[in-house]
Amino acid sequence: MYSRPFHKFGEGCIKYSDRRYFILDIKELKTKSERVYPEIVINAPNPAEAAVLQSDYAGKGSETTAIMTYIYQNYITRLYNEDVAEVLERIAITEMHHHDILGTTIARLGGNPVIGADNCWWTGANVNYAVNLKEMLLDNIKAEQAAIQNYRRTIAKLTNQSIIETVECIIADEEVHIATFAVLLKYLEFWK
């Protein structure tokens, strides 16, 4: 007889799973949260707050790195799994949205949204060039967890409530990415 169905992991994209069947609708995998981003209100320049956002925007473990990593993974994965490649591309697009928000906010605060942080220019050496799908997914989960920790440290340094709420929305998206990568990992492990 069938074993207990796999629990609803990843917002209902897994329709049914037991030892013989694993049905996954990849198109239903979420790549962003349902939270609505607030309008960012900036009443006066604040270069100090702009500097706080710079590392999340274009540092080593930044949105810039996430975008380039997921786009690279999309190119590699597309050779053998179009569906997973599409999910990686959609996550990269969500990261581009974060990048746009952070860069625009840095500029509005009076900062200069250069592609670099902590006195270092951003470099392609920051990209994770793993080619094994399981390794990619495990590394992506770790990178998203690190990003969330970095964003929480950023929030602790911010004073503008609308920017804090925006960063909280970014964190919610990153949490969705972790759940999505975990579902893809379960899917991959099921079929190995």
C-alpha positions as CSV (number, residue, x, y, z in Angstrom):
1,M,0.0,0.0,0.0
2,Y,1.0,3.6,-0.3
3,S,3.1,5.3,2.4
4,R,2.0,8.6,3.9
5,P,2.0,11.4,1.3
6,F,4.9,13.9,1.4
7,H,3.9,16.9,3.4
8,K,2.9,20.1,1.7
9,F,6.4,21.5,1.3
10,G,6.9,24.5,-0.9
11,E,3.5,26.0,-1.1
12,G,1.6,23.1,-2.6
13,C,3.8,22.3,-5.6
14,I,4.3,18.7,-4.6
15,K,1.0,17.1,-5.5
16,Y,1.7,13.6,-4.2
17,S,4.7,11.6,-3.1
18,D,5.2,8.1,-1.8
19,R,7.9,5.5,-2.4
20,R,6.8,5.0,-6.0
21,Y,5.5,8.4,-7.1
22,F,6.7,12.0,-6.8
23,I,4.6,14.5,-8.7
24,L,5.9,18.0,-8.8
25,D,4.5,20.9,-10.7
26,I,7.6,23.1,-11.1
27,K,5.6,25.9,-12.6
28,E,3.8,26.2,-9.2
29,L,7.1,26.7,-7.3
30,K,7.1,30.2,-5.7
31,T,10.0,32.5,-6.3
32,K,8.8,35.4,-4.3
33,S,6.7,36.0,-1.2
34,E,3.1,37.4,-1.2
35,R,4.2,40.4,0.8
36,V,3.6,43.8,-0.8
37,Y,6.7,46.1,-0.8
38,P,6.0,49.4,0.9
39,E,6.7,52.8,-0.6
40,I,10.1,53.9,0.5
41,V,9.9,57.4,2.1
42,I,13.1,59.4,2.2
43,N,12.8,62.9,3.6
44,A,16.5,63.9,3.5
45,P,19.7,62.4,2.3
46,N,21.3,60.0,4.7
47,P,24.7,58.7,3.3
48,A,25.2,56.6,6.5
49,E,22.1,54.5,5.8
50,A,23.1,54.3,2.1
51,A,26.4,52.8,3.2
52,V,24.7,50.2,5.4
53,L,22.8,48.9,2.3
54,Q,25.9,48.8,0.0
55,S,27.1,45.4,1.1
56,D,23.7,43.8,0.6
57,Y,23.5,45.5,-2.8
58,A,27.0,44.7,-4.3
59,G,29.2,43.0,-1.7
60,K,30.6,39.5,-1.9
61,G,27.4,37.8,-0.7
62,S,25.1,40.4,-2.3
63,E,22.1,40.6,-4.6
64,T,24.7,41.2,-7.4
65,T,26.3,37.9,-6.6
66,A,22.9,36.1,-6.3
67,I,21.8,37.4,-9.7
68,M,25.0,36.3,-11.5
69,T,25.1,32.9,-9.7
70,Y,21.5,32.0,-10.6
71,I,21.8,33.2,-14.2
72,Y,25.0,31.1,-14.5
73,Q,23.2,28.1,-13.0
74,N,20.3,28.7,-15.4
75,Y,22.6,28.5,-18.4
76,I,24.3,25.3,-17.2
77,T,21.1,23.6,-16.0
78,R,19.2,24.5,-19.2
79,L,21.3,21.9,-21.0
80,Y,19.6,19.0,-19.1
81,N,16.6,20.3,-17.2
82,E,14.6,23.2,-18.7
83,D,12.1,23.2,-15.8
84,V,14.7,23.7,-13.1
85,A,16.5,26.3,-15.3
86,E,13.3,28.2,-15.5
87,V,12.9,28.3,-11.7
88,L,16.5,29.5,-11.4
89,E,15.8,32.3,-13.9
90,R,12.6,33.3,-12.0
91,I,14.6,33.5,-8.8
92,A,17.3,35.6,-10.5
93,I,14.5,38.0,-11.6
94,T,13.3,38.3,-8.0
95,E,16.9,39.1,-7.0
96,M,17.1,41.7,-9.8
97,H,14.1,43.3,-8.2
98,H,15.9,43.4,-4.8
99,H,19.0,44.8,-6.6
100,D,16.9,47.6,-8.2
101,I,15.3,48.5,-4.9
102,L,18.6,48.6,-3.0
103,G,20.4,50.6,-5.8
104,T,17.6,53.1,-6.1
105,T,17.4,53.5,-2.4
106,I,21.2,54.0,-2.0
107,A,21.0,56.7,-4.7
108,R,18.0,58.4,-3.1
109,L,19.8,58.4,0.3
110,G,22.7,60.3,-1.3
111,G,25.0,57.3,-1.8
112,N,26.6,56.1,-4.9
113,P,25.3,52.6,-6.0
114,V,28.6,51.4,-7.4
115,I,29.0,47.7,-8.0
116,G,31.2,47.0,-5.0
117,A,31.3,47.3,-1.2
118,D,33.7,47.3,1.7
119,N,36.4,49.0,-0.4
120,C,36.3,46.2,-3.0
121,W,34.9,46.2,-6.4
122,W,32.5,43.3,-7.1
123,T,34.1,40.5,-9.1
124,G,33.0,37.5,-11.0
125,A,35.0,35.4,-8.6
126,N,32.1,35.9,-6.2
127,V,29.9,33.7,-8.4
128,N,29.4,30.1,-7.3
129,Y,30.4,28.1,-10.4
130,A,29.2,24.7,-9.3
131,V,27.9,22.5,-12.2
132,N,26.4,19.7,-10.2
133,L,22.7,20.4,-9.5
134,K,22.7,18.9,-6.0
135,E,25.8,21.0,-5.1
136,M,24.1,24.1,-6.6
137,L,21.0,23.7,-4.6
138,L,22.8,23.0,-1.3
139,D,25.1,26.0,-1.9
140,N,22.1,28.2,-2.9
141,I,20.3,27.3,0.4
142,K,23.5,28.3,2.4
143,A,23.8,31.5,0.4
144,E,20.2,32.5,1.0
145,Q,20.6,31.7,4.7
146,A,23.7,33.9,4.9
147,A,21.8,36.7,3.0
148,I,19.0,36.6,5.5
149,Q,21.5,36.9,8.4
150,N,23.2,39.8,6.6
151,Y,19.8,41.5,6.1
152,R,18.9,41.1,9.8
153,R,22.2,42.8,10.7
154,T,21.4,45.5,8.2
155,I,18.0,46.1,9.8
156,A,19.6,46.5,13.2
157,K,21.6,49.5,11.8
158,L,18.8,51.2,9.9
159,T,16.6,54.0,11.3
160,N,14.2,54.6,8.4
161,Q,11.1,52.5,9.0
162,S,10.1,52.2,5.4
163,I,13.5,50.9,4.4
164,I,13.4,48.4,7.4
165,E,10.0,47.2,6.1
166,T,11.4,46.9,2.6
167,V,14.3,44.8,3.8
168,E,11.9,42.6,5.7
169,C,10.0,42.0,2.4
170,I,13.4,41.0,0.8
171,I,14.0,38.6,3.7
172,A,10.5,37.0,3.0
173,D,11.5,36.5,-0.6
174,E,14.8,34.9,0.4
175,E,12.9,32.5,2.7
176,V,10.8,31.5,-0.2
177,H,13.9,30.8,-2.2
178,I,15.2,28.5,0.5
179,A,11.9,26.6,0.5
180,T,12.0,26.3,-3.3
181,F,15.6,25.1,-3.4
182,A,14.7,22.6,-0.7
183,V,11.8,21.2,-2.7
184,L,14.0,20.9,-5.8
185,L,16.6,19.1,-3.7
186,K,13.9,16.6,-2.4
187,Y,12.8,16.2,-6.0
188,L,16.4,15.5,-7.2
189,E,17.0,13.1,-4.3
190,F,13.8,11.2,-5.0
191,W,14.8,10.5,-8.6
192,K,18.5,9.6,-8.1
